[in-house]
């Protein structure tokens, strides 16, 4: 059974989802893939996991790094779960690239190469936005592409974390907008 709750952030309303194991979803209302894979039989109820996620967001949206973790329950393929775990290791206020994540995953698996596009696909299917910080991943050229919540929110989240954003840009065309 999944449970849902709502959170009002400075960047817009957020829908949270959790099961008995951990947080399964965090989406900005209206974003691409909004509530995808949410159980049809979900129930609106503030569970301990959802309460902890809301407390985490309270701290985060003050511009501080939360000093505690929210239990997470990744629902996806084995490859997606590996990528999402890498995302969780990207430090607050820092960024990485799809290419760097691909190289890291390849090294962990003992492979000579891993597709940055495949990693980007897994990053784009992250259902637990913000807490699993896919907004910290940028194109190797500094392009702020690939954020389901929108590139404007991605830039605002990075600015909130005081990440160095002066080399980044929002592309005007492309399939990853």
C-alpha positions as semicolon CSV with decimal commas, in nm:
position;residue;x (nm);y (nm);z (nm)
1;X;0,000;0,000;0,000
2;X;0,125;0,347;-0,086
3;X;0,043;0,655;0,115
4;X;0,053;1,012;-0,009
5;X;0,084;1,355;0,144
6;X;0,132;1,707;0,014
7;X;0,403;1,964;0,078
8;X;0,398;2,333;-0,012
9;X;0,749;2,438;-0,117
10;X;0,876;2,778;-0,231
11;X;0,905;2,627;-0,580
12;X;0,553;2,487;-0,594
13;X;0,338;2,214;-0,449
14;X;0,489;1,870;-0,406
15;X;0,326;1,529;-0,389
16;X;0,501;1,275;-0,168
17;X;0,444;0,899;-0,177
18;X;0,569;0,626;0,054
19;X;0,508;0,266;0,146
20;X;0,596;0,082;0,464
21;X;0,962;0,058;0,355
22;X;1,037;0,419;0,262
23;X;0,973;0,715;0,035
24;X;0,877;0,601;-0,316
25;X;0,801;0,931;-0,487
26;X;0,843;1,307;-0,471
27;X;0,705;1,511;-0,760
28;X;0,645;1,880;-0,823
29;X;0,280;1,915;-0,924
30;X;0,251;1,934;-1,301
31;X;0,602;1,807;-1,372
32;X;0,683;1,559;-1,645
33;X;0,599;1,205;-1,529
34;X;0,391;1,343;-1,239
35;X;0,291;1,060;-1,002
36;X;0,392;0,796;-1,256
37;X;0,376;0,449;-1,102
38;X;0,171;0,569;-0,804
39;X;-0,050;0,281;-0,689
40;X;-0,414;0,324;-0,785
41;X;-0,508;0,216;-0,433
42;X;-0,298;0,477;-0,250
43;X;-0,430;0,642;0,063
44;X;-0,379;0,998;0,187
45;X;-0,220;0,962;0,530
46;X;0,080;1,116;0,704
47;X;0,302;0,820;0,788
48;X;0,630;0,845;0,983
49;X;0,825;0,828;0,653
50;X;0,619;1,108;0,498
51;X;0,651;1,318;0,814
52;X;1,030;1,272;0,806
53;X;1,039;1,365;0,435
54;X;0,844;1,684;0,508
55;X;1,084;1,770;0,792
56;X;1,376;1,710;0,554
57;X;1,218;1,944;0,299
58;X;1,156;2,208;0,570
59;X;1,529;2,216;0,644
60;X;1,630;2,192;0,278
61;X;1,416;2,485;0,165
62;X;1,579;2,710;0,427
63;X;1,899;2,670;0,223
64;X;2,063;2,428;0,462
65;X;2,176;2,072;0,412
66;X;1,951;1,842;0,616
67;X;2,158;1,649;0,865
68;X;1,947;1,336;0,849
69;X;1,833;1,085;0,591
70;X;1,485;0,986;0,481
71;X;1,424;0,612;0,434
72;X;1,401;0,549;0,060
73;X;1,241;0,265;-0,133
74;X;1,365;0,263;-0,491
75;X;1,123;0,101;-0,734
76;X;1,286;0,041;-1,071
77;X;1,526;-0,178;-1,262
78;X;1,857;-0,293;-1,112
79;X;2,041;-0,048;-1,339
80;X;1,817;0,244;-1,236
81;X;1,869;0,162;-0,869
82;X;2,247;0,165;-0,918
83;X;2,230;0,508;-1,081
84;X;1,995;0,645;-0,814
85;X;2,235;0,530;-0,541
86;X;2,512;0,723;-0,720
87;X;2,287;1,030;-0,723
88;X;2,249;1,007;-0,346
89;X;2,628;1,035;-0,314
90;X;2,651;1,367;-0,504
91;X;2,729;1,619;-0,227
92;X;2,497;1,903;-0,136
93;X;2,588;2,216;-0,330
94;X;2,799;2,026;-0,584
95;X;2,726;1,903;-0,934
96;X;2,838;1,618;-1,151
97;X;2,783;1,521;-1,513
98;X;2,604;1,231;-1,677
99;X;2,943;1,134;-1,822
100;X;3,111;1,131;-1,480
101;X;2,833;0,914;-1,337
102;X;2,868;0,676;-1,634
103;X;3,245;0,654;-1,579
104;X;3,196;0,590;-1,207
105;X;2,941;0,316;-1,268
106;X;3,161;0,157;-1,535
107;X;3,456;0,153;-1,295
108;X;3,243;-0,004;-1,021
109;X;3,131;-0,276;-1,261
110;X;3,479;-0,331;-1,407
111;X;3,368;-0,214;-1,752
112;X;3,572;-0,012;-1,999
113;X;3,277;0,211;-2,090
114;X;2,923;0,296;-1,987
115;X;2,681;0,503;-2,190
116;X;2,619;0,851;-2,049
117;X;2,285;0,844;-2,235
118;X;2,183;0,525;-2,053
119;X;2,275;0,687;-1,723
120;X;2,081;0,996;-1,826
121;X;1,778;0,779;-1,897
122;X;1,796;0,631;-1,548
123;X;1,848;0,975;-1,391
124;X;1,540;1,096;-1,579
125;X;1,331;0,814;-1,430
126;X;1,416;0,908;-1,072
127;X;1,082;0,921;-0,891
128;X;1,218;1,080;-0,573
129;X;1,311;1,428;-0,689
130;X;1,509;1,670;-0,467
131;X;1,589;1,413;-0,195
132;X;1,752;1,192;-0,460
133;X;1,930;1,491;-0,614
134;X;1,900;1,444;-0,989
135;X;1,902;1,825;-1,015
136;X;2,277;1,810;-0,939
137;X;2,350;1,636;-1,270
138;X;2,436;1,856;-1,567
139;X;2,557;1,806;-1,920
140;X;2,933;1,789;-1,972
141;X;2,911;2,125;-2,153
142;X;2,728;2,293;-1,862
143;X;2,382;2,243;-2,007
144;X;2,101;2,230;-1,748
145;X;1,897;1,966;-1,927
146;X;1,700;1,667;-1,819
147;X;1,505;1,775;-1,511
148;X;1,144;1,656;-1,505
149;X;1,049;1,944;-1,274
150;X;1,175;2,190;-1,534
151;X;1,510;2,354;-1,590
152;X;1,394;2,667;-1,406
153;X;1,343;2,461;-1,088
154;X;1,674;2,281;-1,143
155;X;1,856;2,615;-1,150
156;X;1,667;2,738;-0,841
157;X;1,751;2,420;-0,647
158;X;2,119;2,457;-0,734
159;X;2,110;2,824;-0,635
160;X;1,940;2,732;-0,305
161;X;2,231;2,496;-0,237
162;X;2,473;2,777;-0,328
163;X;2,623;2,565;-0,606
164;X;2,847;2,749;-0,849
165;X;2,606;2,796;-1,141
166;X;2,778;3,067;-1,343
167;X;2,908;2,818;-1,604
168;X;2,564;2,659;-1,657
169;X;2,309;2,750;-1,920
170;X;1,957;2,653;-2,016
171;X;1,954;2,532;-2,377
172;X;1,697;2,682;-2,609
173;X;1,647;2,365;-2,814
174;X;1,685;1,996;-2,757
175;X;1,512;1,677;-2,664
176;X;1,617;1,685;-2,299
177;X;1,433;2,003;-2,205
